[in-house]
């Protein structure tokens, strides 16, 4: 069993996976409803959801006491978003919260100019049209920006540092998550030139397509795999770790959850911190503050995790310099 050098306690409190929890319609009108939309699954997002609730509670809102949360877990079905957002607007939810899901944030913004939106996105929210500016959002949306471009370059650099002889690197994208896929494609190409790596792009939107992508990796002779950030990919993290182990494929991922189930290495935003901030902003809006006046917060916490057990299974000698910089080493 994996032993964590640095242990963290995760509060495993799952929200109901049903679209609308029992009792929403029976609640008193004074109890606001938060429409919570995420691209992953409730099982994948337990610690992040606990952080969101913690942020809410710090502003005075406790689920079931003075606020109701209606959970919508997409599990990669981004095609559901237009109808889902239209339904949330029709039901007049108090806030739409979309931390960690760029497609959900864009769909919410397209659906309403009046219902407050709290997002958590990796791309520039100003360029995407979510806000007028980071300092003064100006509309009905605000939230957290977590620097995908800088993180992509850093993650690819760490992979190169771990495997300096890996020159043929496959990058797996989810084209259904359009904005994130396009940003990753662009940023990886720029970062690859710095390390003289050859990049090959693969797409997957379903579990069977993930299987197919790994089969393609073998036929193309890829030295390593770079998995783009995506909520659905995170929900399939065990599948990724299993396939990578079966094919002896070194892979780097975006969130610590991959390393916890056997993924080799992860580097990315501290998602629990981002969800916490989203919960805080959601609570502030419930108290009467306007999204237009709440500046977009930029994430400053990042996590670098190495699974040393997996590295040993792949016969990879992890440099001491990398181990020293890791926030957590699983062995």
Secondary structure, DSSP 4 states (H G I P E B T S, - for coil): ---BSS-------PPP-SSS-TTTTTS-TTSEEEEEEESS-TTTTHHHHHHHHHHHHHTT--BTTTEEEEEEE-TT-GGGHHHHHHHHHHTT-SEEEEET-HHHHHHHHHH-SSSEEEEEESS-TTTTTS-S-SS---SSEEEEE--HHHHHHHHHHHHHHH-TT--EEEEEE-TTSHHHHHHHHHHHHHHHHHHT-EEEEEE-SSHHHHHHHHHHHHHHT-SEEEEPP-HHHHHTHHHHHHHHHHTT--EEESSHHHHHTT-SEEEEE-HHHHHHHHHHHHHHHHTT--GGGSPPEE---EEEEEEHHHHHHTT----HHHHHH-SEEE-
